[in-house]
Amino acid sequence: MATQPIVSEAAPVSGLVPMIRVADVERSAAFYRLLGFEIGNYVPRDQSPMHWAWLYQPKAPNWKCGANLMLMRGEGGFESDPDTHVTLYLYATSLVSLRQELIDAGVKVSQISYPEYLPKGELAAHDPDGYAVMIGQSFEGSP
């Protein structure tokens, strides 16, 4: 029987949150509220409609380990390929280091941007099947 090597360094990814494109963020948030989710963050804060919202389950023993979901208002309608309506959102323990490792492995990744909802930074990539993968810098308030 093969033994597993002991890894002493932290895993490069500390959390995964699905992000789905929706036609109306507020309408979708109302639906997911029926399933125990509440809005934890959203943008824009100063006007409607919402473009993005992060949902969590406040009744979970530890919200970071409970279900989390991000809703993003879709662009261009839903006549497009439905596979592009799902984005995997991961949290990296060191976004800068992980970005370089991905580049070294031949993965095309974006520059790190600093959006309002994640001022610590995030980047974009695609997996081999074309699914969008967003990776944000983890912080105390992230899953």
C-alpha positions in Angstrom: 0.0 0.0 0.0 1.4 3.4 -1.0 1.7 6.0 1.7 0.7 9.6 1.2 3.4 12.2 1.6 3.1 14.5 4.5 2.5 18.0 3.3 3.5 20.7 5.7 2.6 23.8 3.6 -0.9 25.2 3.4 -3.2 24.1 0.5 -3.1 26.7 -2.3 -7.0 27.0 -2.2 -8.9 27.5 1.0 -12.5 27.6 -0.2 -14.8 27.1 -3.2 -18.0 29.0 -3.9 -20.2 28.5 -7.0 -21.1 31.7 -8.8 -24.1 31.5 -11.1 -25.3 34.0 -13.7 -28.9 35.0 -13.1 -31.3 37.4 -14.9 -32.3 39.2 -11.7 -30.1 39.0 -8.6 -32.9 40.2 -6.2 -35.4 37.7 -7.5 -32.9 34.8 -7.2 -31.8 35.9 -3.7 -35.5 35.8 -2.7 -35.7 32.2 -4.0 -32.5 31.1 -2.2 -33.8 32.7 1.0 -36.4 30.0 1.0 -33.5 27.5 1.2 -32.0 29.3 4.2 -29.6 31.7 2.5 -29.3 35.4 3.3 -27.4 38.2 1.5 -24.1 38.8 3.2 -22.7 41.3 0.6 -23.8 42.9 -2.6 -22.9 45.6 -5.2 -23.6 48.2 -6.1 -24.5 49.4 -2.7 -25.7 52.9 -3.8 -28.2 52.0 -6.5 -30.4 49.3 -7.9 -30.4 46.7 -9.4 -27.9 44.5 -7.7 -25.2 43.3 -10.1 -23.6 40.7 -7.7 -24.5 39.2 -4.3 -22.9 36.8 -2.0 -25.3 34.5 -0.1 -24.5 32.5 3.0 -26.4 30.4 5.6 -26.4 32.3 8.9 -27.9 29.3 10.7 -24.9 27.0 9.8 -22.7 26.2 12.8 -19.8 27.9 10.9 -20.8 29.9 7.9 -17.4 29.4 6.3 -18.0 25.6 6.2 -21.7 26.0 5.4 -23.1 26.5 1.9 -22.2 29.7 0.2 -23.3 31.0 -3.2 -22.6 34.0 -5.4 -25.2 35.4 -7.8 -24.0 37.6 -10.7 -26.4 39.3 -13.1 -26.0 37.7 -16.5 -24.8 39.7 -19.5 -26.4 39.3 -22.9 -29.4 37.1 -21.9 -29.5 33.4 -21.6 -29.6 32.4 -25.2 -25.8 31.8 -24.9 -24.1 28.5 -24.0 -25.6 27.5 -20.6 -22.2 26.1 -19.6 -21.0 29.7 -19.3 -23.6 30.5 -16.6 -21.6 28.8 -13.9 -18.3 30.2 -12.5 -16.3 28.4 -9.9 -15.0 30.9 -7.3 -12.0 29.8 -5.3 -10.1 31.5 -2.5 -6.3 31.3 -2.6 -4.1 31.4 0.5 -1.6 33.4 -1.6 -3.1 34.8 -4.9 0.2 36.2 -6.2 2.1 32.9 -5.7 -0.8 30.8 -7.1 -1.0 33.0 -10.2 2.7 32.5 -10.9 2.4 28.7 -10.4 -0.5 28.7 -12.9 1.5 30.7 -15.4 4.5 28.5 -15.0 2.2 25.5 -15.7 1.1 27.1 -19.0 -2.4 28.3 -17.8 -3.6 31.6 -19.2 -4.6 33.8 -16.3 -5.7 37.4 -16.1 -3.9 40.1 -14.2 -5.0 40.5 -10.6 -7.8 43.0 -10.3 -9.2 44.7 -7.2 -13.0 44.9 -7.4 -15.2 46.6 -4.8 -16.4 43.3 -3.5 -12.9 41.8 -3.1 -10.3 44.6 -2.5 -7.7 41.9 -1.7 -7.7 40.9 -5.4 -8.9 38.3 -7.8 -7.9 36.8 -11.1 -9.7 34.9 -13.9 -8.8 31.7 -15.7 -10.6 28.8 -17.5 -10.4 25.1 -16.8 -9.6 22.7 -19.6 -13.4 22.4 -20.4 -13.8 26.1 -20.7 -15.5 26.7 -17.3 -14.7 30.1 -15.8 -12.6 29.9 -12.7 -12.2 33.0 -10.6 -9.7 33.0 -7.8 -9.7 35.6 -5.0 -7.3 36.2 -2.2 -8.6 34.7 1.0 -9.0 36.9 4.0 -10.5 36.6 7.5 -14.0 37.1 6.2 -13.8 34.6 3.3 -14.8 30.9 3.2 
